[in-house]
Structures are given as C-alpha cells and as structure tokens.
Amino acid sequence: MKLPTSGLASLSKTLIQINGPDATKFLNGLVTTRMLPFLEKKKRHTISDAENRHTELADLIDIHSNWGVMHEDIYDPEQNILIRRDGLNSMFLNSKGRVVNDCFIYPTPFAYRNNSSNENDACSYIVEIDNVFYSQLKMMMSLHKLNAKVKIKKLDLKSLYFYNDSTVFDDWLEDIQRKYFQSMTPQDALAQSRNFMESQEVFNSELTEEGIVGFAIDNRIPNFGIKFITKTDLKVGQIFSDQFKNSFIEEDEEKLLSEKVLDQRRFENGLFEVKDAPRSQSLLPFETNLDFTNGLSLEKGCYVGQELTIRTYNNGTIRKRIFPVQFFRLTNLDVEEFEVPALNENDPVNGILKEYAEKSDITNWEVEPLYEEAAEENTKVDSPSPFENSNPFGSKTVRKRAKSSGKVLSVQDNLGFILINSSSIQKNDLYKIKVDGEDIGLKVFEPDWWPELEESGG
C-alpha cells in the first residue's frame, strides 16, 4: 500500500496554555530546549566560545514579554540561534532524566495585526502533547509552579498537520524558512510573522492573524510538514490560499486524512514519538533520538533531568537508540534487499503480530539474530572451572544463551520500533522473534536523515 503523497489531518492533541510574566523561566526549567537567553553557570571557565557568541541575547530579549522562542540546531557548525515566533519540538523529563512526554511549544499568538503590538503582553505559550500524557504533565507542572507568576489552563483549540512528499514542497519550505524565519530579534520575528501571514503563501486572506493561534514547521525530519493551531474547525478550502492549493493540493485532497495515516508515515520514515512505546517503558531522551530531531539544547543550564542528559552526551555513552524495523515472515526473505521500511497493510504478518500483542507484553518478546553466525557472536561460553575435576559427576562446558538483543517497543501494521544497541546494528540488521512457535523476521533500518552514528558500543 502506498500512503497519500500529501494531505491535511486533524490531530487529537491536548493543548495547554502557559502564560504570565514567568512563563519563559517556568518552561525553561522543565523542557529540554533552551528558553532563556542568558546562562546561569557558577564557573566562568565552563562557558564556551559558542555561549560567549550569544551573550547579546539577554540584551535583545525581555523574557517577561511575548517575545517568541529561540531556535537552535546542535548539529549546526555555525551554532546560530534565531529568535522566531514559530513553534519547536521539545520534551519533558522527570527528575531522574527519564522521558515524561514529547511536545511542541508554540509562542502565541503567532502574529499580531499591523496596528497592534506585543510589547505590553505577558509571555504566552501553547504546549501541545498527546492526550495520554495530560494528567501526568498537569501534576508535574503543578508541583513546579510554586510562586511562579504563570497561569496554566487547558484550551479548546484545533491542531492540524499538513504534509506533501514532493521535492517541490521540500524546496518551497526551504524558501519559506529563508524568507520569513531567519529573524535575530523579537521585533524582527514579529514583523516576519506578519509578513508571512500577509503574503498568503500558505493561508487564506480571510483567515486573520487571530485565526492562526500557533504555527510550526516540523523539522524533526527536515521539512517533514507544517503544523498549526486554529480556534475552530475549518475545511481545507477555508484554510489555504489559492496559491498554496494550486501548488500542493489536488481536488480529491479536500477531505481530511485520518490521523492513522500520519502515524503510518512516521513509522515508514523512522520518526518515533513517545506515545508509540508502552507507558511502562522507561526511556532516556537520547534513546528516543531527541538530539536528531531538533529537540535538545546542550548549552541551556539547569532543568529537570538535565544532569544525566548532559553527562550522557559529554561521556559519549549513548549506547542504545530506537530504530525503525520491518517485520516479515521467513518465507519472504526478499525483505533483506529493502533499503527503507515499506508499509504493507495487507502483509500476512500483521494479523500474527496483532494477535500476539493482544495477549503478551511486546517489550518481553525475545529478539535474536536471524542467522546462526550472527547469533554466535552474542553467545557466551563459560570458562572451564578450576574445580571441575573435583566434581564426582563430571562437568561440561555450558553455553549460555545471550539475553535478548533488543526490545520491541511498538508495532504498526508490518512496521515498528525497537530499542537496540547501536553497535549491534553496525554488525547485523536482521533479527527474529518467536510468535506462538513461529519465527518472525525483522529488519532494522538506520534512517537516511540521521547524522552518522559514532556512539560507543557495549
């Protein structure tokens, strides 16, 4: 089955507004992305050249006003930090550095009318999360609020997502970012967001600035799509300008796609979200590839869970990561030749996996190398005991079965995600699990949008 090459979908998300004079500082202490323009470090010699380059940010940004957010990429060799009004990807961690949930954070409103200003407005953000994490995050925010001057409330708004898998759209989105999202000050960010809305390159002129409450370019994978938040349900024809529709929307795409299509597209592209894993699964941010998806700052100072995260990065001990996989029956070894995951809603393996997942915990499925020669490397042989001759019954060398090579975290049709040692994938990408007595194969993929892996093994 081929997924639609483009379309618009409504997302079932929870939207939480954080506003007030302390909103920036409050969020900075909870998320993995940098929100504050200044750094608080006790030792001057620990401040890097990159940090010195950004000391002017504290003079440019009044954190008590509605100034926007900072965008940075830890893989950018020039280490630029932009001040913009479009949203960004981030994550909440607990005090032990484990993942609570992923999110998008939007400055709101995205743009103001020409005759209005944000100078006297208090800081305001919308945090977009999956519904399943709302109760836990609400409790976490309440515990950390203390005397912070912020108001936290759940909003009744609509979250939408558009994608188009064409090189034309990819080039267009690059151009949009060059024209409207390269601002270095809050004032320029506000002006560029206004210009973007007025240009009608995306949105209908009848959809005013107030109609788009939040906007983001999904760069978890470069130019993966666009996200936006509106106040009411709108049809495709009411949202997009004629210019945009003529370029990227066919007549038969006027209907909304199901959210399942977006999930299937993520699985095909190897983009993991925390909701994909069982709630009981404990994960570290690097295991979820947060550093690859523009959701992490390494220079922001203290936040909940920060100590383990930064220590892990500095020590270079990122051993395990979540990789996309494709499941297959062993009668279909053509999958060995596949270069990327390929969704097949009609694959016979789907029913087998679904039935088995309903009666067992997928994280307990034992993952082993598909071929014996690969398995041999993971099988340990006990050294002879110095006391073996003292055993009147004799003894023999015992071969220990290696523990499971990885942990299956999710299954979507014939695709899924697995948490596995990165060094293992360099040696072997074919594994198997036993499902009701039958061996089911799985091929592990390293997405082409990842930077080259250099993690330690172990």
C-alpha positions as CSV (number, residue, x, y, z in Angstrom):
1,M,0.0,0.0,0.0
2,K,1.2,3.5,-0.8
3,L,0.3,6.3,1.5
4,P,-1.2,9.5,0.2
5,T,1.6,11.7,-1.1
6,S,0.0,14.8,0.6
7,G,-2.8,15.8,2.8
8,L,-4.2,17.6,5.8
9,A,-5.1,15.8,9.1
10,S,-6.7,16.9,12.4
11,L,-4.6,15.8,15.4
12,S,-6.1,14.5,18.6
13,K,-3.8,16.5,20.9
14,T,-4.2,18.3,24.3
15,L,-3.3,22.0,24.2
16,I,-2.1,23.7,27.4
17,Q,-1.6,27.4,27.6
18,I,1.2,28.7,29.9
19,N,1.1,32.5,30.2
20,G,2.3,35.2,32.6
21,P,5.5,37.1,33.3
22,D,7.4,34.0,34.4
23,A,6.2,31.7,31.6
24,T,9.6,31.6,29.9
25,K,11.5,30.8,33.0
26,F,9.0,28.3,34.1
27,L,9.1,26.3,30.9
28,N,12.9,26.6,30.7
29,G,13.1,24.7,34.0
30,L,11.0,21.8,32.6
31,V,11.9,21.2,28.9
32,T,15.0,20.1,27.0
33,T,15.1,23.1,24.6
34,R,16.6,26.4,25.7
35,M,14.0,29.1,26.5
36,L,16.1,31.6,28.5
37,P,18.5,34.0,26.6
38,F,21.0,34.0,29.5
39,L,23.0,31.2,31.1
40,E,23.5,30.6,34.8
41,K,26.8,28.8,35.3
42,K,28.8,29.0,38.6
43,K,32.3,28.7,36.9
44,R,33.2,31.3,34.3
45,H,35.7,28.9,32.7
46,T,33.0,26.5,31.8
47,I,31.4,29.0,29.4
48,S,32.2,28.0,25.8
49,D,33.0,30.3,22.9
50,A,29.6,29.5,21.5
51,E,28.0,30.8,24.6
52,N,30.0,34.0,24.5
53,R,28.8,34.5,21.0
54,H,25.2,34.5,22.3
55,T,25.7,36.9,25.3
56,E,23.8,39.6,23.4
57,L,20.6,37.6,23.6
58,A,20.0,38.7,27.1
59,D,20.0,42.4,25.9
60,L,17.7,41.6,23.0
61,I,15.0,39.6,24.8
62,D,12.7,40.7,27.6
63,I,11.7,37.4,29.0
64,H,8.6,38.9,30.7
65,S,7.1,40.0,27.3
66,N,5.6,38.0,24.5
67,W,8.9,37.7,22.6
68,G,8.8,34.3,20.9
69,V,11.2,31.3,21.2
70,M,14.8,30.5,20.3
71,H,15.6,28.1,17.6
72,E,18.9,26.2,17.5
73,D,20.4,23.1,16.0
74,I,23.1,21.3,17.9
75,Y,24.5,20.0,14.6
76,D,24.8,23.5,13.1
77,P,28.6,24.1,12.7
78,E,27.9,27.9,13.0
79,Q,25.9,27.4,16.2
80,N,23.3,30.0,15.2
81,I,20.4,30.9,17.5
82,L,17.4,32.5,15.8
83,I,14.5,34.3,17.6
84,R,11.2,33.3,15.9
85,R,7.5,33.0,16.5
86,D,7.0,29.5,15.1
87,G,6.9,26.5,17.4
88,L,9.5,24.0,18.2
89,N,9.9,20.3,19.2
90,S,10.9,19.6,22.8
91,M,10.5,17.1,25.7
92,F,9.7,17.0,29.4
93,L,11.8,14.8,31.6
94,N,11.4,13.7,35.2
95,S,14.0,14.3,38.0
96,K,15.9,11.1,37.1
97,G,16.4,12.2,33.5
98,R,13.7,9.8,32.1
99,V,11.2,10.9,29.4
100,V,7.8,12.0,30.5
101,N,6.5,13.1,27.1
102,D,7.4,14.9,23.9
103,C,5.7,18.1,22.8
104,F,5.6,21.1,20.5
105,I,5.9,24.6,22.1
106,Y,4.3,27.5,20.3
107,P,4.6,31.2,21.1
108,T,1.0,32.5,20.9
109,P,-0.4,34.3,19.1
110,F,1.8,33.5,16.1
111,A,1.2,37.0,14.6
112,Y,-0.4,40.3,15.5
113,R,-2.4,42.7,13.4
114,N,-0.4,45.6,11.9
115,N,-1.9,48.1,14.3
116,S,-1.2,46.1,17.4
117,S,2.0,45.2,19.3
118,N,3.2,42.5,21.7
119,E,5.3,44.8,23.8
120,N,2.9,45.1,26.7
121,D,1.7,41.5,26.5
122,A,2.9,38.9,29.0
123,C,4.7,35.9,27.8
124,S,2.4,33.2,26.4
125,Y,2.9,29.7,25.0
126,I,0.8,26.7,24.0
127,V,2.2,23.3,24.8
128,E,0.9,20.6,22.5
129,I,1.0,17.0,23.9
130,D,-0.6,13.6,23.3
131,N,-3.8,13.2,25.3
132,V,-2.5,10.2,27.2
133,F,0.2,12.3,28.9
134,Y,-2.1,15.2,30.1
135,S,-2.8,14.0,33.7
136,Q,0.9,13.3,34.4
137,L,2.1,16.6,32.9
138,K,-0.6,18.6,34.7
139,M,0.6,17.2,38.0
140,M,4.3,17.8,37.2
141,M,3.6,21.4,36.3
142,S,1.5,22.0,39.4
143,L,4.4,20.7,41.6
144,H,6.9,23.0,39.9
145,K,4.7,26.1,39.7
146,L,5.3,27.2,43.3
147,N,5.4,31.0,43.3
148,A,5.9,31.4,39.6
149,K,3.7,34.1,38.1
150,V,2.1,31.9,35.5
151,K,-1.4,30.6,34.6
152,I,-1.8,27.1,33.3
153,K,-5.0,26.1,31.6
154,K,-6.3,23.6,29.0
155,L,-7.5,25.1,25.8
156,D,-10.3,24.0,23.4
157,L,-8.5,24.6,20.1
158,K,-7.8,22.5,17.0
159,S,-4.4,21.2,16.0
160,L,-3.8,20.4,12.3
161,Y,-0.9,18.9,10.2
162,F,-0.2,19.2,6.5
163,Y,2.5,17.3,4.5
164,N,3.5,16.9,0.9
165,D,6.1,14.3,0.0
166,S,7.5,16.0,-3.1
167,T,10.8,17.7,-3.9
168,V,8.8,20.8,-4.9
169,F,7.3,21.1,-1.5
170,D,10.6,20.5,0.2
171,D,12.3,23.2,-1.9
172,W,9.3,25.6,-1.3
173,L,9.5,25.0,2.5
174,E,13.3,25.8,2.4
175,D,12.5,29.0,0.6
176,I,9.7,29.9,3.1
177,Q,12.2,29.5,6.0
178,R,14.8,31.6,4.3
179,K,12.3,34.4,3.7
180,Y,10.3,34.5,6.9
181,F,12.1,32.6,9.6
182,Q,15.6,34.0,9.9
183,S,15.0,36.7,12.5
184,M,17.5,37.6,15.2
185,T,15.4,39.9,17.4
186,P,11.9,39.7,18.8
187,Q,10.9,42.8,16.7
188,D,12.1,41.2,13.5
189,A,10.3,37.9,14.5
190,L,7.0,39.7,14.9
191,A,7.5,41.6,11.6
192,Q,8.3,38.4,9.7
193,S,5.4,36.5,11.1
194,R,3.1,39.3,10.0
195,N,4.7,39.3,6.5
196,F,4.3,35.6,6.3
197,M,0.5,35.8,7.1
198,E,0.0,38.7,4.7
199,S,1.9,37.0,1.9
200,Q,-0.8,34.4,1.5
201,E,1.9,31.9,0.6
202,V,0.1,29.4,2.8
203,F,-3.0,30.8,4.5
204,N,-6.2,32.3,3.1
205,S,-6.5,36.0,3.5
206,E,-9.8,35.6,5.2
207,L,-8.1,33.6,7.9
208,T,-6.8,36.5,10.1
209,E,-3.8,36.6,12.3
210,E,-6.0,35.7,15.2
211,G,-7.3,32.6,13.3
212,I,-3.8,31.0,13.4
213,V,-3.1,30.7,17.1
214,G,0.2,28.8,16.6
215,F,2.3,27.8,13.7
216,A,5.3,25.4,13.3
217,I,7.5,23.9,10.7
218,D,8.0,20.2,11.5
219,N,11.8,19.9,11.2
220,R,12.1,16.7,13.4
221,I,12.9,15.4,9.9
222,P,14.0,18.2,7.7
223,N,10.9,19.8,6.1
224,F,8.6,16.9,7.2
225,G,5.5,19.1,7.3
226,I,3.7,22.1,8.8
227,K,1.7,22.3,12.0
228,F,-0.8,24.9,13.0
229,I,-3.4,25.6,15.7
230,T,-6.8,27.2,15.0
231,K,-9.7,28.3,17.1
232,T,-12.4,26.5,15.1
233,D,-12.9,23.5,12.8
234,L,-12.1,24.7,9.2
235,K,-12.3,23.0,5.8
236,V,-9.2,22.7,3.6
237,G,-10.7,25.4,1.3
238,Q,-11.1,27.8,4.2
239,I,-7.6,27.4,5.5
240,F,-5.2,27.6,2.5
241,S,-4.7,30.3,-0.1
242,D,-5.5,29.7,-3.8
243,Q,-1.7,30.0,-4.4
244,F,-1.0,27.2,-2.0
245,K,-3.9,25.0,-3.1
246,N,-2.9,25.3,-6.8
247,S,0.7,24.2,-5.9
248,F,0.2,21.5,-3.4
249,I,-3.4,20.3,-3.1
250,E,-5.3,18.2,-5.6
251,E,-9.1,18.4,-5.8
252,D,-9.5,14.9,-4.2
253,E,-7.5,16.1,-1.2
254,E,-10.1,18.4,0.1
255,K,-11.1,15.8,2.7
256,L,-9.1,15.4,5.9
257,L,-6.8,12.4,6.2
258,S,-7.1,10.2,9.2
259,E,-4.5,10.6,12.0
260,K,-3.6,7.0,11.4
261,V,-2.1,8.0,8.0
262,L,0.3,10.4,9.8
263,D,1.3,7.6,12.2
264,Q,2.0,5.2,9.3
265,R,4.0,7.9,7.6
266,R,6.1,8.4,10.7
267,F,6.8,4.7,11.0
268,E,7.8,4.5,7.4
269,N,10.2,7.4,7.9
270,G,11.5,6.1,11.2
271,L,10.2,9.0,13.3
272,F,9.5,7.8,16.9
273,E,7.1,9.5,19.3
274,V,6.9,8.7,23.0
275,K,3.2,7.6,22.6
276,D,4.5,4.7,20.4
277,A,6.0,2.9,23.4
278,P,4.1,1.2,26.3
279,R,3.5,3.6,29.2
280,S,5.6,1.4,31.5
281,Q,8.7,1.7,29.3
282,S,11.4,3.9,30.8
283,L,13.3,5.9,28.1
284,L,16.2,8.3,28.0
285,P,16.0,11.3,25.6
286,F,19.0,10.2,23.6
287,E,17.3,6.7,23.2
288,T,14.4,8.5,21.5
289,N,16.8,10.3,19.1
290,L,15.8,13.7,20.5
291,D,19.2,15.0,19.6
292,F,18.5,14.1,15.9
293,T,15.1,15.8,15.9
294,N,16.0,19.3,17.0
295,G,14.5,18.9,20.5
296,L,17.6,19.4,22.7
297,S,19.9,22.2,23.8
298,L,23.3,21.4,25.2
299,E,24.0,24.9,26.5
300,K,20.9,25.9,28.4
301,G,21.9,25.3,32.0
302,C,19.7,23.6,34.6
303,Y,16.3,21.9,34.1
304,V,14.6,18.9,35.4
305,G,16.5,15.8,34.3
306,Q,19.4,17.8,32.8
307,E,22.3,16.4,34.8
308,L,22.0,12.8,33.4
309,T,21.2,14.1,29.9
310,I,24.3,16.3,29.6
311,R,26.6,13.8,31.3
312,T,25.5,11.1,28.9
313,Y,26.3,13.3,25.9
314,N,29.6,14.5,27.3
315,N,30.7,11.0,28.1
316,G,29.8,9.7,24.7
317,T,27.9,6.7,26.2
318,I,24.8,6.8,24.0
319,R,24.8,3.0,23.5
320,K,21.1,2.3,22.7
321,R,18.8,4.0,20.3
322,I,15.3,3.4,18.9
323,F,15.5,2.2,15.3
324,P,12.6,1.6,12.8
325,V,12.0,-2.0,11.8
326,Q,10.0,-4.0,9.3
327,F,8.5,-7.4,10.3
328,F,8.3,-10.3,7.8
329,R,7.6,-14.0,7.7
330,L,10.7,-16.0,7.0
331,T,9.1,-17.2,3.7
332,N,9.6,-13.6,2.5
333,L,13.4,-13.1,2.6
334,D,13.2,-10.5,-0.1
335,V,12.9,-8.0,2.7
336,E,16.7,-8.4,3.1
337,E,17.0,-6.3,0.0
338,F,14.8,-3.5,1.3
339,E,16.6,-0.2,1.8
340,V,13.8,1.6,3.6
341,P,10.8,0.4,5.6
342,A,7.8,-0.3,3.4
343,L,4.3,-0.2,4.8
344,N,2.0,-3.1,3.8
345,E,-1.4,-3.1,5.5
346,N,-2.2,-6.5,3.8
347,D,1.0,-8.3,4.9
348,P,0.0,-11.6,6.5
349,V,2.5,-10.9,9.3
350,N,0.2,-8.1,10.5
351,G,-2.5,-10.4,11.9
352,I,0.0,-12.6,13.6
353,L,1.7,-9.7,15.4
354,K,-1.6,-8.1,16.4
355,E,-3.0,-11.3,17.9
356,Y,0.2,-12.0,19.8
357,A,0.5,-8.4,21.0
358,E,-3.0,-8.6,22.5
359,K,-2.0,-11.4,24.8
360,S,1.6,-10.6,25.6
361,D,3.8,-7.6,26.5
362,I,5.7,-6.7,23.3
363,T,8.6,-5.5,25.3
364,N,9.1,-9.1,26.5
365,W,9.4,-10.5,23.0
366,E,12.8,-12.1,22.8
367,V,14.8,-10.6,19.9
368,E,17.6,-12.8,18.4
369,P,19.9,-12.5,15.4
370,L,18.2,-14.2,12.4
371,Y,21.3,-16.2,11.4
372,E,23.4,-18.6,13.5
373,E,26.7,-16.9,12.6
374,A,25.5,-13.6,14.0
375,A,24.0,-15.3,17.0
376,E,27.3,-17.0,17.8
377,E,28.8,-13.5,18.4
378,N,26.2,-12.9,21.1
379,T,26.6,-16.3,22.7
380,K,29.0,-16.6,25.6
381,V,30.9,-19.7,26.6
382,D,31.7,-20.3,30.3
383,S,35.4,-20.6,31.1
384,P,36.4,-24.0,32.5
385,S,36.1,-24.1,36.3
386,P,39.3,-24.6,38.2
387,F,37.3,-27.0,40.4
388,E,35.8,-29.1,37.6
389,N,37.8,-32.2,38.4
390,S,36.5,-32.1,42.0
391,N,33.0,-32.8,40.8
392,P,32.4,-36.6,41.1
393,F,29.7,-36.4,38.5
394,G,32.0,-34.7,36.0
395,S,31.2,-31.4,34.2
396,K,30.9,-29.9,30.8
397,T,31.2,-26.6,29.2
398,V,27.9,-24.7,29.4
399,R,26.9,-22.4,26.5
400,K,24.8,-19.5,27.8
401,R,22.1,-18.1,25.6
402,A,22.7,-14.3,25.3
403,K,20.0,-12.1,26.6
404,S,17.6,-10.5,24.1
405,S,19.4,-8.4,21.5
406,G,16.8,-5.6,21.7
407,K,13.4,-4.6,22.9
408,V,10.4,-4.2,20.6
409,L,8.5,-1.0,21.6
410,S,5.7,-0.7,19.1
411,V,4.0,-2.4,16.1
412,Q,2.1,-0.6,13.4
413,D,0.9,-3.0,10.6
414,N,4.2,-4.6,9.4
415,L,6.4,-1.8,10.8
416,G,7.6,-1.0,14.3
417,F,10.3,0.4,16.5
418,I,13.0,-1.4,18.5
419,L,15.3,-0.2,21.3
420,I,18.7,-1.8,20.5
421,N,22.4,-1.3,20.9
422,S,23.7,0.9,18.1
423,S,26.9,-1.1,17.7
424,S,24.9,-4.3,17.1
425,I,23.2,-2.7,14.1
426,Q,26.6,-2.0,12.5
427,K,27.3,-5.7,12.5
428,N,23.9,-7.1,11.8
429,D,20.5,-5.7,10.8
430,L,18.4,-9.0,10.6
431,Y,16.8,-10.4,13.7
432,K,13.9,-12.6,14.6
433,I,11.2,-13.0,17.3
434,K,9.3,-16.2,18.2
435,V,5.5,-15.7,18.0
436,D,3.3,-18.6,19.1
437,G,6.1,-21.0,18.0
438,E,6.7,-19.3,14.6
439,D,9.9,-17.3,13.9
440,I,9.0,-13.9,12.6
441,G,11.9,-11.9,11.0
442,L,12.6,-8.2,11.4
443,K,14.9,-5.9,9.6
444,V,16.4,-2.9,11.4
445,F,16.9,0.3,9.4
446,E,19.1,3.4,10.1
447,P,17.1,6.4,8.6
448,D,18.9,8.3,6.0
449,W,18.1,11.6,7.8
450,W,20.1,10.7,10.8
451,P,23.7,12.0,11.2
452,E,26.3,9.4,11.1
453,L,26.3,7.3,14.3
454,E,29.5,7.4,16.4
455,E,28.3,6.1,19.7
456,S,30.1,3.7,21.9
457,G,29.1,0.1,21.9
458,G,28.6,-2.0,25.0
